[in-house]
């Protein structure tokens, strides 16, 4: 579930292993690039944490982040 906190949308995902986590990140990267909307994210082994906000709008959460 996404939560809105500190002017960011945040969510953590857990996968079975690093390969699955990295595959998820690769898929998200392609979508983010097409949207020209790049997340802050971290990956440690099987966990991926994503934070989104819209820099062009003053680092706040916008409809673009929810898409």
C-alpha positions in Angstrom: 0.0 0.0 0.0 1.3 3.5 -0.9 1.4 6.0 1.9 1.8 9.8 1.6 4.3 11.2 4.0 6.8 14.1 4.0 5.5 15.3 0.6 6.3 11.9 -1.0 4.4 8.8 -2.0 6.2 5.8 -0.4 6.0 2.1 -0.7 8.2 -0.9 0.0 8.1 -4.2 -1.9 9.5 -7.5 -0.9 10.4 -10.3 -3.4 11.6 -13.8 -3.2 15.2 -12.9 -4.1 17.5 -10.3 -5.6 16.9 -11.3 -9.2 13.1 -10.9 -8.8 13.6 -7.5 -7.1 16.0 -6.3 -9.8 13.6 -7.5 -12.5 10.9 -5.4 -11.0 13.2 -2.4 -10.9 14.0 -2.9 -14.6 10.3 -2.9 -15.5 9.7 0.2 -13.4 12.7 2.0 -15.0 11.3 1.5 -18.5 7.9 3.0 -17.4 9.5 5.8 -15.5 11.6 6.8 -18.4 8.6 6.8 -20.8 6.8 9.1 -18.3 9.9 11.2 -17.7 9.2 10.7 -14.0 12.1 9.1 -12.1 11.7 7.7 -8.6 14.1 7.8 -5.7 14.6 4.2 -4.8 16.7 1.8 -2.8 17.4 -1.9 -3.3 18.8 -4.2 -0.7 18.8 -7.9 -1.7 15.1 -8.7 -2.1 13.6 -5.4 -1.0 12.8 -2.3 -3.0 11.7 1.0 -1.5 10.3 3.7 -3.8 9.6 7.4 -3.0 7.9 9.7 -5.5 7.2 13.4 -5.8 7.1 15.9 -8.6 10.2 18.0 -8.7 8.8 20.4 -11.3 5.9 21.3 -9.0 8.1 22.0 -6.0 8.8 18.5 -4.7 5.2 17.7 -3.8 2.9 14.8 -4.5 0.9 15.4 -7.7 -1.4 13.3 -10.0 1.7 12.4 -11.9 3.0 10.5 -8.9 -0.3 8.7 -8.4 -0.2 7.5 -12.0 
